[in-house]
Every structure is written in structure tokens, then in C-alpha cells.
Amino acid sequence: MHYLYLALAIILEVSGTTCMKMSQGFTRLMPSVWIFVFYGFSFTFLTLVLKKLEVSIVYAIWSGLGTALIAAIGIGYFGESVNALKLVSLGLVIAGVVGLNLSMRH
């Protein structure tokens, strides 16, 4: 169950960060409200995960996958720039998250 909670925490964090962009500096009401809703639930699920898993691993996975997903959304949805260095760096973030997941199993 803790992996489901971690996945939800990541999805909710990514949703909150996406709403930050869409809020245009808190000038649009609904995206601004959703920031707090999504982050509140994200932290709630993250707290539940931390009852069972190590904080060093959980936080790295949460922030790493969140960063990679936000970068993909920025490129795919918001039309942000993409280059080889950015793609390689995102690959390294994902490789790090995989490595951390493998370390939890040993």
C-alpha cells in the first residue's frame, strides 16, 4: 500500500506544480486554489508513506520523479525548450530513482 501512497503523492505534487504554472503568479483563481489542495493531499500521502519507508529514499524518489515528470510536462504541454543535455540529465534523475528503489530491496 505504501507504494500506492507514494505514487499518489508524486502525482498530486506534479498536479500542484502544474497548477503553479497555470495560475500565472496567483492571478488565476482556480489554478491558485488547486495548488494548495494538491500539495495538501500530496504531503498527506507522503506522511503516510514515511510511516513504513526511509525518509532518505522516499524523499529522493518523490522529488526525483516529480522533477522528471514536471520537466516532461513543461516540454510536452507548455512547449518549453528541449536539448540533449536536458534529456540526458532527466535520464540520470530517473536512473537515480531506479537505483534508490533497488537499494530498498536489499
TAMOZI-V93152 format. One record per residue. D_LAST is the distance of its C-alpha to the last C-alpha in Angstrom with 2 decimals. Layout:
D_LAST
D_LAST
//
This chain:
19.13
17.33
16.54
20.26
21.24
19.27
21.00
24.27
23.89
23.45
26.38
28.53
27.91
28.85
31.87
32.95
32.74
34.69
37.26
37.60
38.84
41.02
42.53
44.27
43.93
44.47
47.74
46.79
46.49
44.12
41.36
41.68
41.32
38.33
36.44
36.39
35.71
32.68
31.22
31.96
30.06
27.19
26.81
27.22
24.31
22.18
23.10
22.11
18.61
18.29
18.99
15.54
13.22
13.18
16.34
15.15
12.85
15.40
18.39
17.24
16.56
19.81
21.89
20.60
21.11
24.25
25.56
25.04
26.68
29.51
30.17
30.44
32.76
34.77
35.32
35.88
37.75
39.30
40.15
38.52
38.54
35.99
35.68
33.46
31.95
31.06
29.43
27.42
26.33
25.24
23.29
21.49
20.74
19.29
17.25
15.88
15.01
13.25
11.23
10.42
9.53
7.09
5.55
5.60
3.81
0.00
//
